[in-house]
Amino acid sequence: MKTLKTLFATLLLLVSMSARSFARDEPNTISKLSMDYALKTYIDAVSLGKVKGFSDVLDNDVKFTVTRGDKIINYSKFDMVNSLKNTSDVKQNCSTTYNVVEQNNSQAVVKVTMKYENFSKINYVTLANTTRGWKITNVSSSFS
């Protein structure tokens, strides 16, 4: 009987420690699922070279499109993640602003403007609220 009580007490202790650890991690997980987190991670990656977590906020089928004059260039998630890894910690010489163009419970379109000295890069970022949190599904870029 004493062995059973000891075993039960040990099991109870382990379960309570696991629950406490889970509760401590939960706000972090919730914030990583938010639209603000996904958007901030994207902006930090493209303007400040902070690529940590960038891949996590991208949907697997994300499409990046860049319009340069008459030419339209498409990139995949793999292409963008690798490209940004090569410029990790490189801060762009620009000021970056954004505004939400449209938003509802399931998706949002955000205009991100990167203003350089002689031109601007404008990114329209589409995000979707998935079962895995807010994910970037499309980025369309142009220069002005």
C-alpha positions in Angstrom: 0.0 0.0 0.0 2.9 2.3 0.8 4.4 1.7 -2.6 1.1 2.5 -4.3 0.9 5.8 -2.4 4.4 6.7 -3.3 3.8 5.9 -6.9 0.6 7.9 -7.0 2.3 10.9 -5.3 5.2 10.8 -7.8 2.7 10.6 -10.7 0.7 13.5 -9.3 3.9 15.6 -9.0 4.9 14.9 -12.6 1.5 15.7 -13.9 1.4 19.0 -12.0 4.9 20.0 -13.2 4.0 19.2 -16.8 0.8 21.2 -16.5 2.7 24.2 -15.0 5.2 24.0 -17.8 2.5 23.9 -20.4 0.6 26.8 -18.9 3.8 28.9 -18.9 4.4 28.1 -22.6 0.8 28.8 -23.7 1.0 32.6 -24.0 4.1 32.3 -26.1 2.3 29.8 -28.4 -0.8 32.0 -28.6 1.2 35.1 -29.6 3.0 33.1 -32.3 -0.4 32.3 -33.8 -1.5 35.9 -34.0 -1.6 38.1 -37.2 0.6 40.7 -35.5 3.3 38.2 -34.8 3.2 36.9 -38.4 3.4 40.4 -39.8 6.1 41.6 -37.5 8.2 38.5 -38.2 7.8 39.1 -42.0 8.8 42.8 -41.6 11.8 42.0 -39.4 13.0 39.4 -41.9 12.8 41.6 -45.0 13.9 44.9 -43.5 16.2 43.9 -40.6 17.5 40.5 -41.7 16.1 38.8 -38.6 15.1 35.5 -40.2 14.5 33.5 -37.0 10.9 32.2 -37.2 10.3 33.5 -40.7 9.7 30.1 -42.2 7.2 29.4 -39.4 4.9 32.2 -40.4 4.8 31.2 -44.1 2.1 28.8 -45.4 3.7 25.8 -47.2 2.1 27.0 -50.5 3.0 30.7 -50.1 3.7 32.5 -53.3 6.0 35.5 -53.7 5.5 37.7 -56.8 7.8 40.6 -57.8 6.8 42.9 -60.7 9.7 44.7 -62.4 8.5 46.7 -65.3 6.9 44.2 -67.8 8.5 41.2 -66.0 6.7 39.1 -63.3 9.0 36.9 -61.2 7.6 34.2 -58.9 9.3 32.7 -55.9 8.4 29.8 -53.6 8.7 29.5 -49.8 12.0 27.6 -50.3 13.4 30.3 -52.6 12.5 33.1 -50.2 13.7 31.4 -47.0 17.1 30.6 -48.7 17.4 34.1 -50.1 16.8 35.7 -46.7 19.2 33.2 -45.0 21.9 34.5 -47.3 21.2 38.1 -46.1 20.7 37.2 -42.5 21.4 40.2 -40.1 21.7 42.6 -43.1 19.6 45.7 -42.3 18.0 47.4 -45.2 18.7 51.1 -45.6 15.0 52.0 -45.6 12.1 53.0 -43.4 9.3 50.5 -43.2 5.7 51.3 -42.5 2.5 49.2 -42.9 -1.2 49.6 -42.9 -4.0 47.0 -42.9 -5.9 47.4 -46.1 -8.6 44.8 -45.3 -9.1 42.4 -42.4 -11.8 40.0 -41.2 -11.7 36.8 -39.0 -10.3 34.6 -41.8 -7.9 36.7 -43.8 -6.1 40.1 -44.1 -4.3 42.2 -46.7 -1.6 44.4 -45.4 0.4 47.0 -47.4 4.1 47.1 -46.3 6.1 50.0 -47.7 9.9 50.0 -47.6 11.0 53.6 -48.5 14.6 53.8 -49.7 16.4 57.1 -50.7 15.4 56.9 -54.4 12.6 54.5 -54.6 10.0 52.5 -52.6 9.3 48.8 -52.5 5.6 48.1 -51.9 4.6 44.6 -50.6 1.0 43.5 -50.4 1.0 40.7 -47.8 -2.0 38.4 -47.7 -2.5 36.4 -44.4 -4.9 33.6 -43.7 -6.2 32.5 -40.3 -5.5 28.7 -40.5 -5.8 25.9 -37.9 -2.0 26.5 -37.3 -2.5 30.3 -36.7 -2.1 33.2 -39.0 0.1 32.4 -42.0 1.3 34.4 -44.9 -0.1 33.0 -48.1 0.9 35.6 -50.7 3.3 38.5 -51.1 3.1 40.7 -54.2 5.9 43.3 -54.6 6.4 46.2 -56.9 8.8 49.1 -57.0 7.9 52.8 -57.4 
